[in-house]
Amino acid sequence: MPPTSLPADSRPIVITEIEQFGGAERSVLALARWLDQRGLSSHVVTYADHCGIAGYATHPLTVVELTAHGTRSRIAALRAWSKSRPATAPQVLLSGYQPALHATLAGMRGFHDLMHDTPSLFSDPATRTLKTRARLAVSNRTVAHGLRSGGNTIVTSEYLRAECRKDFGIDAHIVRMGALANLHPANLIRPVTEELRLLSVCRIETNKRIDWILRSLAELEHASPSLSSQRAWRLDLAGEGSLVAPLTELAASLGIAGRVHFHGFVADADLQTFYDQAHLFLMPAVQGYGIPAIESLQRGIPVLLHRESGVSDILLDTPWATVLTGGPERMTATLACAIDSVLQGRHHNVPLPPLPSEEDWAEQVARLCGWVE
């Protein structure tokens, strides 16, 4: 749909390329839904939508695709789109680092940005070549120029705010993402009566550290006494990714394949069943935030997460969360502690910690963008 067919006050959210539906895309839809519920128009602008993001929305969503191939052509298309907008149109909100880079190169200024991940989370800094580091330094300077041109940069954690100061010389606004209000169960008491059900929901990629989970479960299973001799258990993993096959092989080599189940993509209705059955949610990932931890807690499921997940900022002092610090050598002991806590039901003795909501997040973001008064 061409931009001219949109309402003049439609609020644009730019995602340069939508590869798959993940946390960033989910946050964009949360914001668009919040606006729609208040009769405010918004639309998504992208070079290419590979996942059909509108199909994940619960309201009509317009997606403008700037069909272009190659970085230079795409930046030129973004520049042309930006210049075609009326001077009085709402300011643009970008979703991520690459959109900020491309928008700056396209001559856009005064935009806002949801900085979901900073360069430290793109890859292991220790493995970067000299050429890669030099290219990233140039990109950071370019992004910094755009971010400092008048708009607000919005992050979800203390870690990301500190990284924005270091990489771009800006003070970002922390707005913590939350879960849907209707996720809160009527009964938070979920004792383990028979089989201990462990759950992970994520893209099966390196930064999710599923291998840490598998190796630690194998250690607990091969210990004396074994985990299964104390309580029958199984691990369900929902999500697609490049490491499904090698991790399936790893589970087999560790002797726990019969208890580990990779389900691939799981539709929402079926995913709810997994959540309903789960006793402990596992998320040792390194990531800017980690919304699945919030969603699990609001469903009454304790979580194990790493301190390198930004959401751990608000989960450091509650028996509902076991926070891992350090490397894989600490995972087994931490997992054993989390499992013991769940089996003992220690979290049942205290209320859930205060958790942010999607609605609160969306409202704060809309206000920072100047889209609502």
C-alpha positions in Angstrom: 0.0 0.0 0.0 1.5 3.4 -1.0 2.1 5.9 1.8 -0.3 8.4 0.1 -3.3 6.1 1.0 -2.6 6.3 4.7 -4.2 8.8 7.1 -2.1 12.0 7.3 -1.6 11.4 11.0 -0.7 7.7 10.8 2.3 7.0 13.0 5.1 5.2 11.2 7.2 2.4 12.8 10.2 1.4 10.7 11.7 -2.1 10.7 14.2 -2.3 7.9 13.7 -6.1 7.3 11.4 -8.5 9.0 13.1 -11.8 9.0 10.9 -13.7 11.5 8.5 -12.9 14.3 10.4 -12.3 17.5 10.6 -10.0 20.4 11.2 -6.8 18.4 8.2 -7.5 16.1 6.0 -8.4 19.1 6.8 -5.1 20.7 5.9 -3.2 17.5 2.6 -5.0 17.4 1.9 -4.2 21.0 2.4 -0.5 20.4 0.3 -0.6 17.2 -2.5 -2.4 19.1 -2.4 0.1 21.9 -2.7 2.9 19.4 -5.5 1.2 17.5 -7.5 0.7 20.7 -7.5 4.4 21.1 -8.5 5.2 17.5 -5.0 6.2 16.5 -3.6 5.1 13.2 -0.1 3.5 12.7 1.6 1.5 10.1 4.8 -0.5 9.6 7.4 0.4 7.0 10.0 -2.2 5.9 12.1 -3.2 3.0 10.8 -6.7 3.1 8.3 -8.6 5.2 9.4 -12.2 5.2 7.1 -13.4 8.0 3.8 -11.7 7.2 3.7 -9.6 10.3 0.2 -8.4 9.8 -1.0 -12.0 10.2 0.2 -11.9 13.9 -1.7 -8.7 14.6 -5.1 -8.7 16.4 -6.2 -5.6 14.5 -5.9 -4.4 10.9 -2.3 -3.5 10.2 -0.9 -1.7 7.2 2.6 -2.7 6.1 4.4 -0.5 3.6 7.1 -2.4 1.7 9.9 -0.2 0.1 10.8 -2.7 -2.5 14.5 -2.3 -3.1 17.6 -4.6 -3.3 21.1 -3.9 -2.0 22.0 -1.6 0.8 22.4 1.6 -1.3 19.1 1.1 -3.1 17.3 0.5 0.2 18.7 3.6 1.8 17.7 5.6 -1.2 14.2 4.1 -1.0 14.0 5.0 2.7 15.2 8.6 1.9 12.5 8.9 -0.8 9.8 7.6 1.5 10.9 10.0 4.2 10.9 13.0 1.9 7.4 12.1 0.6 5.9 12.5 4.1 4.1 15.8 5.0 6.1 18.1 7.2 3.4 17.9 9.8 3.3 14.1 9.9 4.1 12.3 13.2 7.8 11.7 13.8 9.1 8.3 12.9 9.8 5.5 15.4 12.6 3.1 14.3 12.8 -0.4 15.7 16.4 -1.4 16.2 20.1 -0.6 15.4 20.0 -1.1 11.7 17.0 1.1 11.1 18.9 3.9 13.0 21.9 3.4 10.8 20.0 3.4 7.6 17.8 6.4 8.6 20.8 8.4 9.5 22.5 7.6 6.2 19.2 8.5 4.5 19.3 12.0 6.0 16.5 11.5 8.5 16.8 13.4 11.7 14.9 13.8 14.9 13.6 10.2 14.8 12.9 8.0 17.9 14.3 4.5 18.3 13.5 1.4 20.1 17.1 0.0 20.7 16.3 -3.6 21.3 20.0 -4.7 21.2 23.3 -2.9 21.1 26.4 -4.1 19.3 27.7 -6.0 22.3 24.8 -8.4 21.7 25.3 -8.9 18.0 28.2 -11.3 18.3 31.0 -12.2 20.7 33.4 -9.1 20.8 36.3 -11.5 21.4 35.8 -13.1 18.0 35.6 -9.9 15.9 38.3 -9.3 13.3 40.1 -6.0 13.1 38.1 -5.2 10.0 34.8 -6.0 11.7 35.7 -3.8 14.7 36.7 -0.9 12.4 33.4 -1.2 10.5 31.4 -1.3 13.7 33.1 1.8 15.1 32.2 3.7 11.9 28.6 2.4 12.1 28.3 3.4 15.8 29.5 7.0 15.1 26.9 7.2 12.3 24.1 5.9 14.5 25.1 8.2 17.3 24.8 11.2 15.0 21.2 10.2 14.2 20.2 9.3 17.8 21.5 12.7 19.0 19.5 14.7 16.4 16.5 15.4 18.5 14.6 12.2 19.1 14.3 9.8 22.1 16.1 6.4 22.3 14.1 3.8 24.3 15.5 0.7 25.9 14.2 -2.0 28.3 17.1 -2.5 30.7 19.9 -0.9 32.7 22.4 -2.8 30.6 21.1 -1.4 27.3 21.1 2.1 28.7 24.7 1.7 29.8 25.7 0.4 26.4 23.9 3.3 24.7 26.0 5.7 26.8 29.2 3.9 25.8 28.5 3.4 22.1 26.5 6.5 21.2 27.0 9.0 24.0 23.3 9.3 24.8 21.1 8.8 27.8 18.3 6.4 26.7 15.0 6.1 28.4 14.3 2.8 30.2 10.7 1.6 29.6 10.3 -2.0 30.7 8.3 -4.3 28.5 5.6 -6.4 30.0 3.1 -9.2 29.3 -0.5 -9.1 28.3 -2.9 -8.4 31.2 -4.9 -11.6 30.5 -2.0 -13.9 31.1 -2.4 -13.7 34.9 -3.8 -17.1 36.0 -6.6 -17.3 38.6 -4.5 -19.8 40.7 -0.7 -19.3 41.1 -0.3 -22.5 43.1 1.2 -25.1 40.8 2.7 -28.0 42.8 4.7 -30.8 41.2 2.6 -33.8 41.8 4.0 -36.3 39.3 6.4 -35.3 36.4 8.5 -32.1 36.7 7.8 -30.1 33.5 10.6 -27.8 32.3 9.9 -25.4 29.5 11.9 -23.1 27.1 10.3 -20.9 24.4 12.8 -19.1 22.1 14.5 -19.1 18.8 17.0 -22.0 19.0 20.1 -20.0 18.4 23.5 -19.7 20.1 22.7 -16.8 22.4 19.8 -18.8 24.0 22.3 -21.2 25.5 20.1 -24.3 25.2 23.4 -26.3 25.2 23.9 -25.1 28.8 20.5 -26.5 29.7 21.1 -29.8 28.1 24.6 -30.4 29.6 23.4 -29.4 33.1 20.3 -31.7 32.9 22.6 -34.5 31.8 24.9 -33.8 34.8 22.0 -33.9 37.2 20.6 -37.1 35.5 24.0 -38.9 35.7 24.7 -37.8 39.3 24.0 -40.0 42.3 21.2 -39.9 43.1 19.9 -39.1 39.6 17.3 -36.3 39.0 14.8 -38.8 37.6 15.2 -41.1 40.7 13.9 -38.1 42.7 11.3 -36.9 40.3 10.4 -37.9 36.7 11.1 -34.9 34.4 11.0 -33.7 30.8 12.1 -30.6 28.9 9.9 -29.1 26.2 11.5 -26.6 23.8 9.2 -24.5 21.6 10.8 -22.6 18.8 12.6 -22.9 15.5 16.2 -22.1 14.7 19.4 -23.1 13.1 20.6 -25.2 16.1 17.6 -27.6 16.4 19.4 -30.5 14.6 22.8 -30.2 16.4 21.1 -29.8 19.8 18.9 -32.8 19.2 22.1 -34.7 18.5 23.7 -33.3 21.6 20.8 -34.5 23.8 21.2 -38.0 22.3 24.9 -38.0 22.9 24.3 -36.9 26.5 21.9 -39.8 27.1 18.8 -37.6 27.8 17.1 -37.6 24.3 14.1 -39.5 25.7 13.3 -36.6 28.1 14.1 -33.7 25.7 11.5 -32.7 23.2 12.1 -30.1 20.4 8.7 -29.0 19.1 9.7 -26.4 16.5 7.1 -23.7 15.8 4.1 -24.0 18.2 0.9 -22.2 17.5 -0.4 -20.0 20.4 -3.2 -22.3 21.4 -0.8 -25.3 21.7 1.8 -23.1 23.4 -0.7 -22.2 26.1 -1.0 -25.9 26.9 2.8 -26.1 27.4 2.7 -23.1 29.7 -0.3 -24.7 31.6 1.8 -27.8 32.3 5.1 -26.2 33.1 6.6 -25.9 36.6 9.9 -24.1 35.7 10.8 -21.8 32.7 14.4 -21.9 31.6 16.0 -18.8 30.0 19.8 -18.6 30.5 20.1 -16.5 27.4 22.2 -13.3 26.9 19.8 -10.7 25.6 18.7 -7.1 25.9 15.6 -7.9 27.8 13.7 -11.3 27.8 10.0 -10.9 27.7 9.3 -14.7 28.0 10.4 -14.5 31.7 7.7 -11.9 32.4 5.1 -13.9 30.5 6.0 -17.0 32.5 5.8 -15.3 35.8 2.4 -13.8 35.0 1.3 -17.4 34.2 2.5 -18.5 37.6 5.6 -20.2 36.4 9.0 -19.6 38.2 11.9 -18.8 36.0 15.6 -19.5 35.8 17.4 -16.7 33.9 20.8 -15.2 33.4 21.9 -11.9 34.8 22.8 -11.0 31.2 19.1 -10.9 30.4 18.0 -7.3 30.9 14.8 -8.4 32.6 16.8 -9.7 35.5 17.1 -6.1 36.7 13.7 -6.4 38.3 13.9 -10.1 39.3 16.9 -10.2 41.7 15.1 -10.5 45.0 12.2 -13.0 44.6 11.9 -16.8 45.0 10.0 -16.7 41.8 13.3 -16.2 39.9 16.6 -17.9 40.1 19.3 -15.6 38.5 22.4 -17.3 37.1 25.7 -15.4 37.1 28.8 -16.5 35.4 29.4 -19.1 32.7 28.3 -22.6 32.0 30.3 -24.0 34.9 27.7 -22.4 37.2 24.7 -23.6 35.3 24.3 -27.1 36.9 24.3 -25.9 40.5 22.0 -23.0 39.7 19.6 -25.3 37.9 19.6 -27.8 40.8 18.8 -24.9 43.1 15.9 -23.7 40.9 14.5 -27.3 40.6 14.8 -27.8 44.4 13.0 -24.5 45.0 10.1 -25.5 42.7 9.8 -29.0 44.2 9.7 -27.4 47.7 7.2 -24.8 46.5 9.1 -21.9 48.0 7.6 -19.4 45.6 4.1 -20.3 46.8 4.8 -18.5 50.1 5.2 -15.0 48.5 3.2 -13.0 46.0 4.5 -12.4 42.5 6.9 -9.4 42.2 5.5 -6.3 40.6 5.6 -6.8 36.8 5.3 -4.3 34.0 2.6 -4.7 31.4 2.4 -4.3 27.6 -0.1 -1.5 28.0 2.1 0.5 30.3 5.0 0.0 28.0 3.1 1.1 24.9 1.7 4.2 26.6 5.1 5.3 27.8 6.6 4.8 24.3 3.8 6.6 22.6 4.3 9.6 24.9 8.1 9.6 24.4 7.4 9.7 20.7 5.0 12.6 21.1 2.2 10.6 19.5 -0.2 11.2 22.4 -0.4 14.0 24.9 
